[in-house]
């Protein structure tokens, strides 16, 4: 089993790369953001931790987490962001490890774990290879403003709260440039995997 860790800045196109690897290489994939979302639902492990920390004021009328309010806190308060990462990363790591065990037992050839904060969390040891995806900052801003209904300032705060593109690219084994669209990305993926058999 060969394991790729896929990372990149917010709204850079990680999911598109994962989808290409799933479709054309039959990779088994998992997005850690999806796990985070699941654990943040009422009754989930992260839900309980967040409510204990922030209080019931962090809940919507329906009793679910007000994720916009949490985002406002963590992207404007480095201490709170560090706290959330310190409690969430170990929990997510356990789920990631179990996923990899399940993949191994099922005989998967290529496994891709999509982890936005891969380097920040110190998860490099999990992977045979690390890929990162990047795009132009102006495209990131446009996508975030459109997708999450953010102001330009809010979008920039989210981008600037993450590791710089330069550091991420310097630490990755494979760098995918996502500027001109799907065909450009797929061409780079084919080049990165040329001659490999999983």
C-alpha positions in Angstrom: 0.0 0.0 0.0 1.3 3.4 -1.0 0.1 6.4 1.0 0.0 10.0 -0.3 -0.6 12.9 2.0 -2.4 15.7 0.1 -2.3 19.2 1.4 -2.5 22.8 0.3 -3.9 26.2 1.2 -7.6 26.8 1.8 -9.6 26.8 -1.5 -6.6 25.8 -3.7 -8.2 22.7 -5.2 -7.1 19.8 -3.0 -10.5 18.0 -3.5 -10.1 18.2 -7.3 -6.7 16.5 -7.1 -8.1 13.8 -4.8 -11.0 13.2 -7.2 -8.6 12.8 -10.1 -6.5 10.2 -8.1 -9.7 8.4 -7.1 -11.1 8.4 -10.7 -8.0 7.6 -12.7 -5.8 5.7 -10.3 -8.5 4.0 -8.2 -7.1 5.6 -5.1 -9.0 5.2 -1.8 -9.3 8.7 -0.4 -10.4 10.4 2.8 -10.8 14.1 3.4 -9.9 15.0 7.0 -12.3 18.0 6.8 -15.1 15.5 6.3 -14.1 13.7 9.5 -13.9 17.0 11.3 -17.4 17.9 10.1 -18.8 14.5 11.3 -17.2 14.8 14.7 -18.5 18.4 15.0 -22.2 17.3 14.7 -24.3 17.1 17.9 -23.1 14.1 19.9 -19.7 14.1 18.2 -16.4 14.2 20.1 -15.4 17.6 18.9 -18.9 19.0 19.3 -18.8 18.2 23.0 -15.3 19.7 23.4 -16.2 22.9 21.7 -19.4 23.4 23.7 -17.5 22.8 27.0 -14.9 25.4 25.9 -17.0 28.1 24.3 -20.3 27.6 26.1 -23.8 27.2 24.6 -23.5 30.6 23.1 -21.6 28.9 20.3 -24.7 27.0 19.3 -27.3 27.9 16.6 -31.0 27.8 17.5 -31.2 24.3 16.1 -28.6 23.1 18.6 -25.7 22.7 16.1 -22.4 24.5 16.2 -22.4 28.0 14.7 -19.3 27.3 12.5 -19.2 30.8 11.2 -18.9 32.1 14.8 -16.2 29.6 15.5 -14.3 30.6 12.4 -14.5 34.2 13.4 -12.9 33.3 16.7 -10.1 31.1 15.5 -9.1 33.2 12.5 -8.8 36.3 14.6 -7.4 34.8 17.8 -4.2 32.8 17.4 -4.4 31.5 21.0 -7.9 30.0 20.4 -6.7 28.6 17.0 -3.8 26.9 18.8 -6.2 25.5 21.4 -8.5 24.1 18.8 -5.7 22.5 16.9 -4.2 21.0 20.1 -7.4 19.2 20.9 -8.6 18.4 17.4 -5.4 17.1 15.8 -4.9 14.1 18.2 -8.5 13.0 17.7 -8.3 13.3 14.0 -5.0 11.5 13.9 -6.6 8.5 15.6 -9.3 8.4 12.9 -6.6 8.8 10.2 -4.7 5.9 11.5 -7.8 3.7 11.7 -8.6 4.6 8.1 -5.1 3.5 7.0 -5.4 0.3 8.9 -8.7 -0.4 7.2 -7.2 0.3 3.8 -4.3 -2.0 4.5 -6.6 -4.8 5.6 -8.8 -4.3 2.5 -5.8 -4.6 0.1 -5.8 -1.0 -1.2 -3.0 -0.1 -3.5 -3.0 3.7 -3.4 -4.4 5.7 -0.5 -4.8 9.4 -0.4 -5.4 11.3 2.8 -6.4 14.9 2.3 -5.1 17.0 5.2 -5.3 20.8 5.0 -2.9 21.3 8.0 -0.7 18.3 7.4 2.6 20.0 8.1 1.2 22.1 11.0 -0.1 19.0 12.6 3.2 17.1 12.2 1.6 14.2 10.3 4.5 13.8 7.8 5.4 10.4 9.3 2.1 8.9 8.1 3.0 9.1 4.4 5.2 7.7 1.7 4.9 10.9 -0.2 3.4 14.4 0.3 1.7 16.4 -2.4 0.7 20.0 -2.1 -1.6 22.0 -4.3 -1.4 25.8 -4.7 -3.1 28.5 -6.7 -2.7 32.3 -7.1 -3.8 34.2 -4.0 -6.3 36.3 -6.0 -8.0 33.1 -7.1 -8.0 31.8 -3.5 -9.7 35.1 -2.4 -12.3 34.9 -5.2 -13.1 31.3 -4.4 -13.4 31.9 -0.7 -15.6 35.0 -1.1 -17.9 33.1 -3.5 -18.0 29.8 -1.7 -18.2 30.9 1.9 -19.8 34.4 1.4 -16.8 36.1 3.0 -15.5 39.7 2.6 -12.1 40.1 1.1 -10.7 40.9 4.5 -12.2 37.7 6.0 -10.9 35.6 3.1 -7.4 37.0 3.6 -7.5 36.3 7.3 -8.2 32.7 6.6 -5.4 32.5 4.0 -2.8 34.3 6.2 -3.6 32.1 9.2 -2.2 29.1 7.3 1.4 28.1 6.5 2.8 30.1 3.5 2.6 28.6 0.1 6.4 28.9 -0.2 7.1 26.8 2.9 4.5 24.2 2.0 5.9 23.8 -1.5 9.4 23.6 -0.2 8.5 20.7 2.2 6.4 18.7 -0.3 7.6 15.9 -2.6 5.2 16.9 -5.4 3.8 20.3 -6.1 0.6 20.7 -8.2 -0.1 24.1 -9.7 -3.8 24.8 -10.0 -4.2 27.9 -12.0 -5.5 27.1 -15.5 -8.1 24.5 -14.6 -8.7 20.7 -14.5 -6.7 19.7 -17.6 -3.6 21.4 -16.3 -4.0 19.7 -13.0 -4.6 16.3 -14.5 -1.5 16.6 -16.7 0.7 17.3 -13.7 -0.8 14.3 -11.8 -0.1 12.0 -14.8 3.5 13.3 -14.9 4.0 12.7 -11.1 2.7 9.2 -11.4 4.3 8.2 -14.6 5.7 4.6 -14.6 4.2 3.8 -11.2 2.1 0.7 -10.4 -0.1 0.6 -7.3 
